[in-house]
Amino acid sequence: MRSLLYIIAIILIIGWAIGTFAYAAGGLIHILLVIAIISLVLGFLRRDTVV
């Protein structure tokens, strides 16, 4: 599950970066960034702490 969140976050960050340079999507770009950050935070919170 953790790797899936990272993949989604990376895809969303790439989409945000492309959209930022293209100026095509407007407010959608910031929504993608927020979703990507939330995915990363959830990934850090849910990671296994097995030593």
Backbone as JSON Lines, residues from 0, in Angstrom:
{"i":0,"aa":"M","n":[0.83,-1.19,0.0],"ca":[0.0,0.0,0.0],"c":[0.87,1.26,0.0]}
{"i":1,"aa":"R","n":[1.97,1.2,0.71],"ca":[2.85,2.36,0.8],"c":[3.44,2.7,-0.56]}
{"i":2,"aa":"S","n":[3.89,1.69,-1.31],"ca":[4.48,1.97,-2.62],"c":[3.43,2.53,-3.58]}
{"i":3,"aa":"L","n":[2.19,2.12,-3.45],"ca":[1.13,2.65,-4.29],"c":[0.92,4.13,-4.01]}
{"i":4,"aa":"L","n":[0.96,4.52,-2.74],"ca":[0.82,5.94,-2.39],"c":[1.97,6.76,-2.96]}
{"i":5,"aa":"Y","n":[3.18,6.22,-2.92],"ca":[4.32,6.94,-3.48],"c":[4.19,7.09,-4.98]}
{"i":6,"aa":"I","n":[3.74,6.04,-5.67],"ca":[3.55,6.12,-7.12],"c":[2.51,7.17,-7.46]}
{"i":7,"aa":"I","n":[1.4,7.18,-6.74],"ca":[0.35,8.17,-6.98],"c":[0.89,9.57,-6.71]}
{"i":8,"aa":"A","n":[1.64,9.73,-5.63],"ca":[2.19,11.04,-5.3],"c":[3.15,11.52,-6.38]}
{"i":9,"aa":"I","n":[4.0,10.65,-6.87],"ca":[4.95,11.03,-7.92],"c":[4.22,11.42,-9.19]}
{"i":10,"aa":"I","n":[3.21,10.64,-9.57],"ca":[2.43,10.97,-10.77],"c":[1.75,12.32,-10.61]}
{"i":11,"aa":"L","n":[1.18,12.58,-9.44],"ca":[0.5,13.86,-9.23],"c":[1.48,15.03,-9.21]}
{"i":12,"aa":"I","n":[2.65,14.84,-8.63],"ca":[3.65,15.91,-8.61],"c":[4.13,16.2,-10.03]}
{"i":13,"aa":"I","n":[4.34,15.15,-10.84],"ca":[4.74,15.36,-12.22],"c":[3.64,16.09,-12.99]}
{"i":14,"aa":"G","n":[2.4,15.69,-12.76],"ca":[1.28,16.37,-13.41],"c":[1.19,17.82,-12.99]}
{"i":15,"aa":"W","n":[1.45,18.1,-11.71],"ca":[1.43,19.46,-11.22],"c":[2.54,20.29,-11.87]}
{"i":16,"aa":"A","n":[3.73,19.71,-11.98],"ca":[4.85,20.43,-12.58],"c":[4.59,20.74,-14.05]}
{"i":17,"aa":"I","n":[4.05,19.77,-14.78],"ca":[3.74,19.98,-16.19],"c":[2.66,21.06,-16.32]}
{"i":18,"aa":"G","n":[1.65,20.98,-15.5],"ca":[0.58,21.96,-15.55],"c":[1.03,23.36,-15.18]}
{"i":19,"aa":"T","n":[1.99,23.45,-14.25],"ca":[2.5,24.75,-13.85],"c":[3.2,25.43,-15.01]}
{"i":20,"aa":"F","n":[3.97,24.68,-15.77],"ca":[4.7,25.26,-16.88],"c":[3.81,25.47,-18.1]}
{"i":21,"aa":"A","n":[2.73,24.74,-18.21],"ca":[1.86,24.86,-19.38],"c":[0.76,25.91,-19.19]}
{"i":22,"aa":"Y","n":[0.44,26.28,-17.95],"ca":[-0.61,27.25,-17.63],"c":[-1.97,26.84,-18.21]}
{"i":23,"aa":"A","n":[-2.22,25.55,-18.3],"ca":[-3.42,25.1,-18.99],"c":[-4.56,24.76,-18.04]}
{"i":24,"aa":"A","n":[-4.27,24.29,-16.84],"ca":[-5.3,23.71,-16.0],"c":[-5.8,24.65,-14.89]}
{"i":25,"aa":"G","n":[-5.16,25.76,-14.67],"ca":[-5.63,26.7,-13.66],"c":[-5.56,26.15,-12.25]}
{"i":26,"aa":"G","n":[-6.7,26.17,-11.53],"ca":[-6.74,25.74,-10.14],"c":[-6.55,24.25,-9.94]}
{"i":27,"aa":"L","n":[-6.75,23.46,-10.99],"ca":[-6.58,22.01,-10.89],"c":[-5.16,21.63,-10.5]}
{"i":28,"aa":"I","n":[-4.21,22.44,-10.9],"ca":[-2.8,22.17,-10.61],"c":[-2.56,22.18,-9.11]}
{"i":29,"aa":"H","n":[-3.13,23.13,-8.42],"ca":[-2.93,23.22,-6.98],"c":[-3.64,22.08,-6.25]}
{"i":30,"aa":"I","n":[-4.77,21.64,-6.77],"ca":[-5.46,20.49,-6.19],"c":[-4.59,19.24,-6.33]}
{"i":31,"aa":"L","n":[-3.93,19.07,-7.49],"ca":[-3.04,17.93,-7.68],"c":[-1.88,17.97,-6.68]}
{"i":32,"aa":"L","n":[-1.34,19.15,-6.44],"ca":[-0.24,19.28,-5.49],"c":[-0.69,18.93,-4.08]}
{"i":33,"aa":"V","n":[-1.85,19.39,-3.68],"ca":[-2.37,19.09,-2.34],"c":[-2.6,17.59,-2.19]}
{"i":34,"aa":"I","n":[-3.18,16.95,-3.2],"ca":[-3.42,15.51,-3.14],"c":[-2.1,14.75,-3.06]}
{"i":35,"aa":"A","n":[-1.09,15.2,-3.8],"ca":[0.22,14.55,-3.76],"c":[0.84,14.68,-2.38]}
{"i":36,"aa":"I","n":[0.75,15.84,-1.77],"ca":[1.32,16.04,-0.44],"c":[0.59,15.18,0.59]}
{"i":37,"aa":"I","n":[-0.73,15.12,0.47],"ca":[-1.5,14.27,1.39],"c":[-1.1,12.82,1.24]}
{"i":38,"aa":"S","n":[-0.89,12.37,0.0],"ca":[-0.47,10.98,-0.23],"c":[0.89,10.71,0.4]}
{"i":39,"aa":"L","n":[1.81,11.65,0.28],"ca":[3.13,11.47,0.9],"c":[3.02,11.42,2.42]}
{"i":40,"aa":"V","n":[2.22,12.3,2.99],"ca":[2.06,12.32,4.45],"c":[1.44,11.01,4.93]}
{"i":41,"aa":"L","n":[0.41,10.54,4.23],"ca":[-0.2,9.26,4.6],"c":[0.79,8.12,4.47]}
{"i":42,"aa":"G","n":[1.64,8.17,3.46],"ca":[2.67,7.14,3.29],"c":[3.64,7.13,4.46]}
{"i":43,"aa":"F","n":[4.05,8.32,4.92],"ca":[4.95,8.38,6.06],"c":[4.27,7.93,7.34]}
{"i":44,"aa":"L","n":[3.01,8.26,7.52],"ca":[2.3,7.89,8.73],"c":[1.99,6.39,8.79]}
{"i":45,"aa":"R","n":[1.79,5.79,7.64],"ca":[1.39,4.37,7.61],"c":[2.54,3.41,7.38]}
{"i":46,"aa":"R","n":[3.76,3.92,7.26],"ca":[4.87,3.01,6.97],"c":[5.13,2.08,8.14]}
{"i":47,"aa":"D","n":[5.69,0.94,7.8],"ca":[5.98,-0.05,8.84],"c":[7.18,0.39,9.65]}
{"i":48,"aa":"T","n":[7.12,0.2,10.95],"ca":[8.22,0.59,11.83],"c":[8.92,-0.65,12.37]}
{"i":49,"aa":"V","n":[9.03,-1.69,11.55],"ca":[9.68,-2.92,11.97],"c":[11.19,-2.7,11.97]}
{"i":50,"aa":"V","n":[11.86,-3.04,13.09],"ca":[13.29,-2.83,13.22],"c":[14.0,-4.14,12.97]}
